[in-house]
């Protein structure tokens, strides 16, 4: 098969690494990719929302399957665009159309979907400029803390957890009146705060059948001990120690299966990944978000633990045949630790040379997130630069192995959390 993989982060590096291992993979093309993905296939420079360039590439290179890494092209209608091309009638696409992608593209759509299909989630209300005053009154009377979510895509920054009513009102005003998150914040979802532990669960579905990949827990805060600003993710572990057979069964029967059935009932075709973010409250699963793609950096612990042929699974999903497949998983623990640029998640500089990448052993995997090859050198090209994934027989062991490799790779201003998995030690 000839595969086109769209994206440029650690998730896509992990996908490229895994897909290239399949005997089904004849050629892998990556757009735009990063310095790490160059090892696995030919790069194209066009972006993930350049639909015309993607279409032309699929035709010119006789692409058999497109694997869409990030959410933006899905929310903007890439699947429909490619499906409308007569020359691409046989093209397999991993990623939902706009309706399915709305599970991530609109928080209000996702909450209404959950409510409609009886999927456990926090209580909520939604507000716009039209009912702004009503929203202010609702916030004043709301118990603390209060969760505010920009309805649309906001690069992972559109969620505020407010500990005072004054903070909530200010955040609400900045979103709706001052357009802090642009179009994404024109509608705001106000949610009940759930106290518990977050985990990430990943389903691959053909719209009717599904398989569950290994679960993971990621760490969003920049500071150790889960302090400071939210980021795109500073690390992840898999498996999650408290996820036992009882909780896993609740997750499947109360959430995963009603989600797949809900898509069918609503007439929404869906082929691809569904990321379900959970808050586990006293042993009970509540959905806090859907994503229409895999998470990053969770993919960097899930893919190494996946012993099944990923490309076979993707092909089965695209052909509606996932009922014939089961997942094989490495029983060991995987931990990934992200290295970021100094100043991230606020202002940071890039373009610094990365030293030590050529001295790595086989003890760990390095997945590039924001890197670029310039001349013969790899330089930083983003806030999150790379992540190191290592295995161990426990979270403590895997985390220690990942940190050891982190110390061998350096660039100016580098920062990483040294406590990923801290609550399980």
C-alpha positions in Angstrom: 0.0 0.0 0.0 1.0 3.6 -0.6 0.2 5.7 2.5 0.0 9.5 2.9 0.3 10.5 6.6 -0.8 14.1 7.4 0.8 16.0 10.4 4.1 17.1 11.9 4.1 16.2 15.6 5.1 13.4 17.9 1.8 11.6 17.1 2.7 11.5 13.4 6.3 10.4 14.2 4.9 7.5 16.2 2.4 6.6 13.5 5.2 6.7 10.8 7.4 4.5 13.0 4.5 2.0 13.5 3.1 2.0 10.0 6.5 1.5 8.4 6.9 -1.8 10.3 3.9 -3.3 8.4 4.6 -5.6 5.5 1.6 -4.0 3.9 3.4 -0.7 3.7 5.0 -0.3 0.2 5.6 3.5 0.4 5.0 6.1 3.1 4.6 9.8 2.3 4.4 12.4 5.0 3.2 16.0 4.9 4.7 18.1 6.3 6.4 15.9 8.8 9.4 16.8 11.0 13.1 15.9 11.3 12.3 12.5 12.9 9.7 11.3 10.3 12.3 11.6 7.5 13.6 8.2 8.5 10.4 6.5 7.5 9.2 8.1 4.2 9.3 10.8 1.6 8.3 14.3 2.8 6.1 16.9 1.1 6.1 20.5 2.3 2.4 21.3 2.0 0.3 21.8 5.2 -2.5 19.7 6.5 -5.2 22.2 5.5 -3.9 22.6 1.9 -6.7 20.4 0.5 -5.8 21.0 -3.1 -2.2 19.9 -2.6 -3.4 16.8 -0.7 -5.8 15.9 -3.5 -3.1 16.4 -6.2 -0.6 14.4 -4.2 -3.1 11.5 -3.8 -3.7 11.4 -7.6 0.0 11.9 -8.6 1.4 9.3 -6.3 -1.5 6.8 -6.5 -2.1 6.9 -2.8 -4.1 4.0 -1.4 -4.8 5.4 2.1 -4.7 8.8 3.8 -4.1 8.8 7.6 -5.1 12.2 9.1 -3.2 12.9 12.3 -4.5 16.3 13.6 -8.1 17.4 14.0 -8.1 20.7 12.0 -8.4 19.3 8.5 -11.1 16.9 9.7 -13.2 19.7 11.3 -12.7 21.7 8.1 -14.0 19.0 5.8 -11.0 17.2 4.3 -12.8 13.9 4.0 -15.7 15.4 2.1 -13.3 17.2 -0.2 -11.4 14.1 -1.1 -14.6 12.0 -1.4 -15.9 14.5 -4.1 -12.9 13.7 -6.4 -13.9 11.1 -9.0 -10.3 10.0 -9.4 -10.1 9.1 -5.7 -13.2 6.8 -5.4 -11.1 3.9 -4.1 -9.1 6.0 -1.6 -9.2 4.8 2.0 -9.3 7.6 4.6 -8.6 7.3 8.3 -10.5 10.2 9.9 -14.2 11.1 10.2 -16.1 13.6 8.0 -17.2 17.0 9.4 -20.2 15.6 11.2 -18.1 13.1 13.2 -15.3 15.6 13.7 -17.8 18.0 15.3 -17.4 15.8 18.4 -14.1 17.6 18.9 -14.8 20.7 16.8 -17.8 21.8 18.9 -18.0 21.3 22.7 -21.7 22.1 22.6 -22.3 19.5 19.9 -20.4 16.9 21.9 -22.3 17.7 25.2 -25.7 17.5 23.4 -24.6 14.2 21.8 -23.7 12.8 25.2 -27.0 14.0 26.7 -29.0 12.6 23.8 -27.4 9.1 24.1 -27.3 8.9 27.9 -23.5 9.1 28.2 -22.3 10.2 31.6 -20.8 13.7 31.6 -20.7 16.8 33.7 -23.9 19.0 33.7 -23.6 22.1 31.6 -25.1 25.2 29.9 -24.0 27.0 26.8 -24.0 30.8 26.2 -23.3 33.2 23.4 -23.3 37.0 23.0 -27.1 36.8 22.6 -27.7 35.4 26.1 -24.6 36.9 27.7 -26.4 38.5 30.7 -28.1 35.2 31.4 -24.7 33.6 31.4 -23.4 36.2 33.9 -26.2 35.5 36.3 -25.7 31.7 35.9 -22.0 32.1 36.7 -22.7 34.1 39.8 -24.9 31.4 41.2 -22.7 28.4 40.1 -20.9 26.4 42.7 -17.1 26.6 42.6 -14.8 25.7 40.8 -16.4 26.5 37.5 -15.2 25.1 34.1 -15.4 27.3 31.0 -14.8 25.8 27.6 -14.5 27.6 24.3 -16.9 25.8 22.0 -14.5 25.5 19.0 -10.9 24.5 18.4 -8.5 26.6 20.5 -5.3 24.6 20.2 -5.8 23.0 23.6 -6.0 26.4 25.3 -9.7 27.0 25.4 -10.5 25.5 28.8 -10.5 27.6 32.0 -10.9 26.1 35.5 -12.0 29.1 37.7 -11.8 29.0 41.5 -13.7 32.3 42.1 -16.8 33.8 40.6 -14.8 36.9 39.7 -12.3 34.8 37.7 -15.1 33.0 35.9 -16.9 36.2 34.9 -13.6 37.7 33.7 -12.8 34.6 31.6 -16.4 34.5 30.3 -16.1 38.2 29.2 -12.7 37.6 27.6 -14.0 34.8 25.5 -17.3 36.2 24.4 -16.9 40.0 24.4 -13.1 40.3 23.8 -12.8 37.3 21.4 -9.8 35.9 23.4 -10.0 32.6 21.4 -11.4 34.1 18.2 -14.3 32.3 16.6 -13.7 29.3 18.9 -14.9 31.3 21.9 -18.0 32.9 20.5 -20.0 30.2 22.2 -18.9 29.1 25.7 -19.9 25.9 27.5 -20.1 26.3 31.3 -19.5 22.9 33.0 -19.8 21.4 36.4 -16.3 20.7 37.9 -15.6 17.0 38.4 -13.0 16.0 41.0 -11.2 12.8 40.1 -8.4 11.4 38.0 -8.2 11.8 34.2 -7.4 9.0 31.8 -7.5 8.8 28.0 -9.1 5.9 26.1 -8.8 5.3 22.4 -11.2 3.5 20.1 -10.5 2.7 16.5 -13.9 2.3 14.8 -15.3 1.6 11.3 -18.6 3.2 12.4 -20.1 -0.1 13.5 -17.4 -2.2 15.1 -14.5 -1.0 17.3 -11.3 -2.1 19.0 -9.9 -0.4 22.1 -6.2 0.5 22.1 -4.2 0.6 25.4 -5.4 3.4 27.8 -3.1 6.2 28.9 -2.8 9.1 31.3 -1.2 12.3 30.2 0.1 15.3 32.2 -1.0 18.7 31.0 0.5 21.1 33.5 3.9 22.7 32.8 5.1 22.4 36.4 6.0 19.4 38.5 3.2 18.2 40.8 0.7 19.2 38.2 1.1 23.0 38.8 1.3 26.0 36.4 -0.2 26.6 33.0 -1.8 24.0 30.8 0.2 22.7 27.8 -0.4 20.3 25.0 1.0 17.6 27.2 4.2 17.1 29.1 4.3 13.3 29.3 2.1 10.2 29.5 2.1 6.7 31.0 0.4 3.4 29.9 -1.2 1.3 31.3 -2.9 3.2 34.1 -2.6 1.2 37.3 -6.1 1.8 38.7 -7.9 0.8 35.5 -9.0 -2.7 36.4 -11.5 -5.1 34.7 -14.5 -3.6 36.5 -13.7 0.0 35.5 -12.8 -1.1 31.9 -16.2 -2.8 31.6 -18.0 0.4 32.8 -16.0 2.4 30.2 -17.0 0.0 27.4 -20.7 -0.4 28.3 -21.5 3.1 29.5 -19.5 5.1 27.1 -17.7 3.5 24.2 -20.6 1.3 23.0 -23.2 4.1 23.4 -20.9 6.5 21.5 -20.6 4.1 18.5 -24.3 3.3 18.6 -25.1 7.1 19.0 -23.2 7.9 15.8 -25.2 5.2 14.0 -28.5 6.4 15.4 -27.7 10.0 14.4 -26.7 8.8 10.9 -23.1 10.0 11.3 -20.6 7.8 9.4 -17.3 7.5 11.3 -14.0 5.8 10.3 -11.0 6.5 12.5 -10.0 7.2 16.0 -12.2 8.4 18.8 -10.2 9.8 21.8 -12.4 9.8 24.9 -11.1 11.9 27.8 -12.4 10.6 31.1 -12.6 11.9 34.7 -12.9 8.9 37.0 -14.9 10.0 40.0 -15.0 7.5 42.9 -14.6 4.6 40.4 -17.2 6.0 38.0 -16.3 7.2 34.5 -17.5 10.6 33.2 -16.6 11.9 29.7 -14.9 15.3 29.8 -14.1 15.5 26.1 -14.1 13.7 22.7 -11.3 14.1 20.2 -11.6 12.9 16.6 -8.0 11.7 16.5 -5.3 10.2 18.7 -3.8 12.3 21.5 -0.2 13.7 21.7 1.8 12.6 23.7 -0.4 9.6 24.5 0.2 8.1 21.0 3.9 7.9 22.0 3.1 5.4 24.7 0.1 3.6 23.0 1.9 2.8 19.7 5.0 1.3 21.4 2.7 -1.0 23.5 0.6 -2.0 20.4 1.9 -5.3 19.2 -0.7 -5.7 16.4 0.0 -4.5 12.8 -1.4 -0.9 12.8 -1.8 -0.8 9.1 -3.8 -4.0 9.0 -6.1 -2.4 11.7 -6.5 0.8 9.7 -7.2 -1.1 6.5 -9.9 -3.2 8.4 -11.4 0.0 9.8 -11.6 1.6 6.3 -13.2 -1.5 4.9 -15.7 -2.0 7.7 -14.1 -5.2 8.9 -12.9 -4.4 12.4 -15.1 -7.2 13.8 -12.5 -9.6 12.5 -9.6 -8.1 14.6 -8.4 -8.1 18.2 -5.6 -6.1 19.7 -2.3 -7.5 21.0 -0.6 -5.4 23.7 2.8 -5.4 25.3 2.2 -6.0 29.0 5.1 -3.8 30.0 4.7 -0.2 31.1 5.6 2.7 28.8 6.4 6.2 29.9 7.1 9.2 27.7 8.7 12.5 28.9 8.4 15.6 26.7 11.2 18.2 26.3 9.9 21.7 25.7 11.4 25.1 24.7 12.2 27.6 27.5 9.2 29.8 28.0 6.6 27.3 26.7 3.5 27.3 26.8 4.0 31.1 26.6 6.5 32.9 24.3 9.5 30.9 23.4 12.4 31.0 20.9 13.2 28.3 18.3 16.1 27.4 16.0 18.4 26.0 18.6 20.6 23.0 17.6 19.8 19.7 19.3 22.8 17.8 20.6 23.0 14.1 21.5 20.4 12.6 19.2 23.1 10.6 17.4 24.3 9.0 20.6 21.2 7.1 21.6 21.1 3.5 22.4 18.1 1.2 21.8 17.0 1.7 25.4 14.3 4.2 24.5 12.5 5.7 21.5 12.7 9.4 20.7 9.7 10.9 18.9 10.1 14.3 17.4 7.4 16.9 18.0 8.7 20.3 16.9 12.0 19.8 15.0 13.4 20.7 11.7 16.4 19.6 9.7 18.5 22.6 8.5 21.6 21.6 6.6 23.1 18.7 8.4 21.7 19.7 11.8 18.4 19.1 13.6 17.1 22.3 15.3 14.1 23.2 17.6 11.0 24.2 15.7 8.2 24.4 18.3 7.2 24.6 21.9 7.2 20.9 22.4 10.4 19.7 20.8 10.6 15.9 21.3 9.6 13.2 23.7 11.4 10.1 25.0 9.5 6.9 25.5 10.9 4.0 27.5 9.6 0.7 28.8 9.8 -0.8 32.3 8.1 -3.3 34.6 6.6 -0.4 36.5 5.9 3.3 36.0 8.8 4.1 38.3 11.2 2.0 36.2 9.9 3.3 32.8 10.0 6.9 33.9 13.6 6.6 35.2 14.7 5.1 31.9 13.0 7.9 29.9 14.6 10.6 32.2 18.1 9.0 31.7 17.8 9.4 27.9 16.5 12.9 28.3 19.7 14.0 30.1 21.7 12.8 27.0 19.9 15.2 24.6 20.3 18.9 25.0 19.4 22.3 23.5 19.4 25.8 24.8 16.6 26.5 27.2 15.4 22.9 27.4 12.9 22.0 30.1 11.1 18.7 31.0 9.2 17.4 34.0 11.0 15.0 36.1 7.9 13.7 37.9 5.8 12.1 35.1 3.8 9.3 36.7 4.5 10.7 40.2 1.2 9.7 41.8 1.8 6.0 41.1 5.3 5.7 42.6 
